[in-house]
Amino acid sequence: MTRHLAGTAPHPVGLPALPFRPDCKVRSIELKDGRTLGFEDVGARDGLPVIYFHGFGSSRVIRHPDDAIAERLGVRLIAVDRPGIGSSSVQRGRRMLDWPGDVAALADSLGLARFAVLGWSGGGPYALACAWALPDRVITAGVISGPAPLVGVGSTSYLIRSHRAAARAAGSAPWMIRLATWRWARQQQRDPERHLDDAVAKMIEADRVVVGDPQVRAMMLANADEMYRQGHRGVYDEALIISRGWGFALDEIRVPVVLWHGDADPTVPVAMGHFLASQVGTCRARFYPHEGHQLFVERWEEILSDLIS
């Protein structure tokens, strides 16, 4: 049964004025096909493992800037780059359901029999894919501000204009998506600070407050370099995958799912969150009034606590 829980009032980010993750070191494993999978392993070494999936247009660095929160909560947070992003090499022709195999291989390499998964924004569908494909290993799956499928689920009345355009292009003119992601990458790489400032100017007030924190801004600027470390192909693949059919049915997920979504999210409309909550029978959903797409920063401690409870 799906439960909808009202969110509490927003609280200040309150991050200390420290350098952006000065001690984090990227690790990697080699997969059976010769690809490299890059990740950071932080938090409580003997804690409950949570494998974290970044959003679309980002990399493993986009999470809460203070990894001490995970350590304090007894969470071992493993933030992993998807193929073609950050420190993970490209996987040509990949699909959504290729990802659970990579996650299982990563877990095997770290000696993890069971683990939770957590995805923000475009990482949400990958968390659901792991819940569907790895029910004997995934303890619970968390989705923060995650999109619903753009195609293949009957009624998609929750789609906004840009999502409908992406779905059409992915089906009949993928070159349009390649051109759009190339232009976006060029603008971002040419002047990361200006690109970020332009994006912030279009955000709702709740998100601007979050991104206005110096550590969050530093994290987003670091991501501008990291996400293109392998070139532009990874972002193009990501756009195609999320715009096409995901390859599994939401109502077949048997693993417990927790969802968090802001009612005022302009990037991933809250109607998408309501759709996911209605389709995934194991879902427990929280919706937060007046909060936007960046709520994962303000709500990070609450999210991790809820996920592992």
Secondary structure as UniProt FT lines:
FT   STRAND          3..6
FT   TURN            22..23
FT   STRAND          27..30
FT   TURN            32..33
FT   STRAND          36..43
FT   TURN            45..46
FT   STRAND          48..53
FT   TURN            56..57
FT   TURN            60..61
FT   HELIX           68..73
FT   STRAND          75..80
FT   TURN            83..84
FT   TURN            86..87
FT   TURN            92..93
FT   HELIX           96..98
FT   HELIX           99..109
FT   TURN            110..111
FT   STRAND          115..120
FT   HELIX           121..123
FT   HELIX           124..133
FT   TURN            135..137
FT   STRAND          138..144
FT   TURN            157..158
FT   HELIX           161..172
FT   HELIX           174..190
FT   HELIX           192..201
FT   HELIX           205..211
FT   HELIX           214..226
FT   TURN            227..230
FT   HELIX           233..243
FT   HELIX           250..252
FT   STRAND          257..262
FT   TURN            263..264
FT   HELIX           270..279
FT   TURN            281..282
FT   STRAND          283..288
FT   TURN            289..290
FT   TURN            293..294
FT   HELIX           295..298
FT   HELIX           300..308
//
